[in-house]
Amino acid sequence: MANNEHKDPRNNPQPEDEQAKGTAGEQPESRQESESEWEEVEEKGDLPAEYTHVSSNDVDEKAMASIPTGWGARVRFGFIVLLVTVVGFGGWAYFAPLDGAAIADGKVVVESQNRVVQHLEGGIVAEILVNDGDRVEGGDPLVVLSDTRSRADLSIVESELKEVLGREARLLAERVGAGSIDFPEELTRAKDTDQSVKNIIAGQKELFRARKEAFDGRMAIYQQRMDALKQQMRGLESMNVNLQSRIDSYQKELENWQALFEEELTDLTRINEMQRELFRLQGEKDANEAQIAELKVRVGETRSEMLVNRQEFAERVATELREVQQSRADLMARRTALQDTLQRTTLHAPASGTVVGKQVYTVGGIVRPGDTLMEIVPEDQEYIITARVQPQDIDRIAVGQLADLQLAAFNLQMAHVIEGEVVGISADAFENEQNGERYYEARVKLTEAGMNRMNEQGMFLVSGMPATVLIKTGERTLFQYLLEPITRMFSRAFREA
């Protein structure tokens, strides 16, 4: 009985101060609701056995009033917390500066770029001397291509060039009218060891002799013809001298006979005979003069023919010489190109470094012109990061801005964020051949602080290493960041197209 009374809260009156406190804050309706709830519990028999004998009339109203039943304080508290959160976050978003950054994907490359090993003409692989990862010195042989075709082409060109050099020497001698050919040293030096050169020299000498004899023969004929005409002219001139002497003698004799005729010492018969003889002699002399004039014309014609023939020969020699010299220039250029091709059948390392990206593996395989056979990563070269910047970010990027570099090969922790600096931006956008997206290329170089951080962390860069580049674009608040798209939208709204 004592225990039941101890457990029944309705038989244990509360202290007066607690009763007063509970009563002061309770309304009649709350007390009625509490009593009705106890009565319902008793009717259903849900109370423990020790509480079933207690009557609802014994419940202390002041004790029931102490049970908290209102939600107003909780709502007010929640509202205050929400208000403080919103105002605090809004103030932070409006006033607190945040670092802005343009994020770009990039990769590590050598500042001077990898040296690409290619062959201009291509060919057949004869020997492969290196593998990926091999270290080579500048000038070391890497791949040997077959030189059979190049050597054959070079041999043909050199044979043609020797022939052309022999022809050029002969034509130069013919142009100046020399008595012999002065062959170039390239031929004279090889005539004792190269049978083809010996044959070329002999052939050109024989042709030179034959052409010279033919030319000299034609000139001799013209000269003989002119000499004959001149001889005829001299004979006629000599006859005219004799005729003139006879004419002078007859003229004097005629004058004497005329004097006798005037004295009537003779008749006209003798005078007429002498006049007739004078006319005959003068006619003969005039005929000789005409023939001499004709002979002079023939001598001039012969001399002209001789000069024309000489000029034609000189022009023919000059034309042939121009063609030969042009052929010589072409053949020498071809020989130089073929010698270069023959020399480049062995591909050498363009710089000291490490072989990467090897693309040729089969001896006897075909290398197409311009194909990349491998690359050389140069040694002792500084590394930079090339980043692909989106076009919408390019207006916020400038040379000299700092950037945070996150290298995917290392842990992406803050301790492994390396400082860099933008040292170059492409003047125009590029297009990604795979997806067609356009981008600008930014070149980022490690700062001294970034290099020190890498040395402290024991990290080192390797060509081709992927990196994430965060180019710092300045400070702005979160509010400005969120408001920017809206302001852009309104700046474009309500405008006519």
C-alpha positions, 0 to 999 in steps of 0.5 A: 500500500505504501509502495502504491502511494509512492508510485502514484503521482496523483497521491504525491502532491508537488511542492507549493512553489512548483504547483504555483509555477505550473498553475500560473502557466496553464489554462483550464482547457489544458487541464481538462484535456489532460484529465480526459486523457487519463480517464481514457487510458484507465478505461482501456486498461493500458495503465500498469497494475500499480496505477489502476487503483488510482482515481482520476479525481485524485490527480493533482491538477497542478502536477498535470499542468507541469507537462509541456504541451505548447509548440510556440517556443520551438517555432520561435527558436527555429525561426530565429536560427533560420533567420540567423543562418540566412542573414549570415550566409547572405552577408558572407556571400555578399562581402566575403571575397573568393578566388576566381579561377578558369579551369583548363585541362592540360599536359606537361610538354618540353618547352622546346617541344619533342623532337619529331623524327621523320623522313621526307621521301619515305622508303623501306626499313633496313635496320632499327637501332633503338627502342622506346626508352633508350637514351640517345645522343644527338647525331646517333643513328636511329633507323636505317632505310634501304638506299638501293633506289637512291644509289641507282638514281644517283649513279644515273644522274652522275653519268649524265652529269659527266657526259654533260660536263664533257659536252660543255668543255667541247662547246666552250672550246668551239665557241672561242675557236680553240685548237683543243679542249680544256676538260674540267678537273672533275673529269680529268681526275677520274679518267684514269680510274673511271672508264666511262669518263675516259670514253667521254673525253675520247668521244668529245675530242673526236667530235671536236676534231670532226666539227672543227675540220668540217667548219675549217673546210667550209671556211677554206672553200669560201676563202679559195673562192674569194682568192680565185675571184680576186685573182681574176680581178688582178688579171683584168686589172693588169690587162686594163693597164696594158690596154690603157697604154696602147690607147695612150700610144694610139691617141698620140699617133692619131694626133700626129696623123691629124696634123699631117692631114691638116697639112694635106700630107696624108689622107683620112684612111689611116686616121680612120683605122687608128680611130677604130682601133682606139674605140676597140681598145677602149671597149675592151677596157670598159668590158674588163672594168665591168667584169672587175666590178662583177668579180668584186660583187662575187667576192663580197657575196662569198665573204658574206656567205662565209661570215653567215656560215661562221655566225650560224656555227657560233649561234649553234654552238651558243645554243647547244652550250646554253642547253648543256649548261642548263642541263648541268645545273639541273643535274647538279641540283638533282645530284645534290638532292640525291646525295642528301637523300642517300645521306638521310637514309640513316636517320639520326637523333636531332638532340640528346634525349630519350626515345618515345612514341616509336612507330616503326617495328618491322624490318622491310616495312614501308615508311610513307613520306612524312610519317613520324617514326618516333620522338626524342624528349630532349634532355636539360630542357624546362617543362611547361604545361599547355592548357586548353582554355575555353573561349568563354574564359579567354577574356579573363586570362592574361600573361602573367597571371598565376595558376594552380597546377594539379598533377594527376600523377600525384595525390590531388591534395593541397600539398601537391598543388604547384604554383605556375604562371601564364607565359603565353596565350595563343593569338587565335583559337584552335579546333579539336579534330576529334569533337570539333570544340574550339579552345585557346592554348595557354602556356603555363610555366612553373614559378620558382615557388612551384619548383621549390615545392616540387623539390620539397615533395620529391616530385618531378615532371615527365613529358605527357603527364596530364594536369589540371590548371586553375588559372587565377582570374581575381577575387569576387564574392559568391553573390557576384558569381551567382548574379553574373548570369542574370545580369548577362541575361538581362543585358541581352534581353529586350533587344531587337535582332 
